[in-house]
Amino acid sequence: MNTVSDWQFVPAELDAFLVDKGHNALLGQRYHAHDADWIELAMPWNERLVDDPDTGAMARGAIMTLLDNSAGIAIMLKRGGYLPQVTVDLRADFVRPTERGATLVCRSECLSIVPGFAFSRGIAYERDPSDPACLVTASFALL
């Protein structure tokens, strides 16, 4: 497993990247919280991202970006650095529509790292992790 031995995760560095780069900046994704085994990213509700005007639910494409970023960063935390990797598979189960006006938080954890691959899973929720809007599993090729 490739690691960066002196690397330390600094949330402000991640936020600086997210608010300055392409669609991440457009979607408003930000660091939310983390621990040794998980990370949370947040995406505020924005009317421009609404898929269903009747419910106010966010578009799934925007949600998939949040899920992919969170799942990938969980693996980087476990690997010990911002090392190159590529999403191979990203699967989401949309359990229910997201809530109008509510920030969506995705919590992801790295499940396993094997030679050349890593696997993660997570949930996206607004207020309560026990009531997820969607579930995610992902695999990444480690470069």
N, C-alpha and C positions, 0 to 999 in steps of 0.2 A: 504494500500500500504506500503510495507516494504521500508524503507529508512535508510541511514546512516547519521545521523544529522550533523556530523562534517566533512563529506567527501567533498573534493573539487577536481574537475577534473584537472589533471595535464597532459598536452599533452606529456611531456617527459616520464612519467611513461607508458603511452599507447605505445609510440614508443619503449621503452625498452622491453615491452612484445612482441610486434609484430616482432621485429627483432631477438628475441631470441627463438621463439617457432615454431617448426615443419614447417608445410607447409606455415604458415604466413611468416616466414623468407625466405623460398625458393621462395615465390612469390614476395617478396620485398615490401609488404604492409607497408604503413606508415601513420601516422596522417598527415592531410593536413590543415584542418581549422575546426572551430566550433563556435557556438553561443549558446545561451540558449536553442534554439529549434531544432538545427540540428548539425550534424557532417559530415565532409568529410574525407574519407580515400582515399589514392592514391596507385595505383599499376603501376610501370613503365613498359613500353613495354619491352619485352625480347624475343629474337628469340626462346628460348627454350619453350616459351608458345604459339607459333604460331600454330593455328589450320589449316589455309589455306595458304600455301606458296605463292599462286598467289596474294592474297590480303594483307597478313601480319596480318590478324585478329587474335586476341587472342582467345585461347581455352575457350569455355563456362564454363568448370569446374573451371578454374582459376577465371573467372569473377564471378561465383556463390559464391565463397569463399569471394571475396571482398564485394559482396552484402550482404551476411549473416553477416559478421563482422560489416559492417556499420549499417545495420538495428538493430542489437543487441546492439551495443554501443549507438545508439540513445536512445534506451529504458533505458539503464543504466544511461545515463545522466538525463533523465526525472525522474527516480526512485531515483536518488541521491546516487548512489554507484555501485560498482561492485558486485552486488547481483546475486545469482544463477538464471539462467533461461535456457530454452531449446527451440530451434527452433522447432515449430510444423509444420509450413507451410511456404514455401519460393517459391514465384512465380515470374518468370522473363519473360518479353516480350522483345525479342531481336529485336529492331526496325531496326537496320542496323549493318553491320560489324564494328568492331573497326578499327581505323586508324593505319597503319603501323608506328611504331616509336613513337607513342604518348602515354603519360601517361594517364591512365584511372582513373578518379576521381568519387567516388560514394558519393553523398549527400543524407543522410537519416534523417527522422524526425519521432518522436514518435507521432502517431495519437491519441491513446487512451490507457488508462490503466483501466481495470475493475478487479474485484476480480479474481485472478488467471491467468489472461491473459493480454497481451499487444500487440498492433498492430502498425506497422510502414510501411512507404513507402519511396521510393527514386528513384533517377535517376542516371545513370552512363553516363559520358560524357568525352570528351577529352579536348576541348578548350572552348566550349560554352554550358552552361546548357540549352539553348533553342534548342539545337540540340543533344538530348540524343541518345546514342547507345542502351540503354536499360532502362526499367522501372522495379521496384521491389515493391512487397508488401509482408509483412511477419507477422506472428503471433508467439508469444512466450508464453510458459507456465512459469509462475513465481513460483519459488520454495521457 
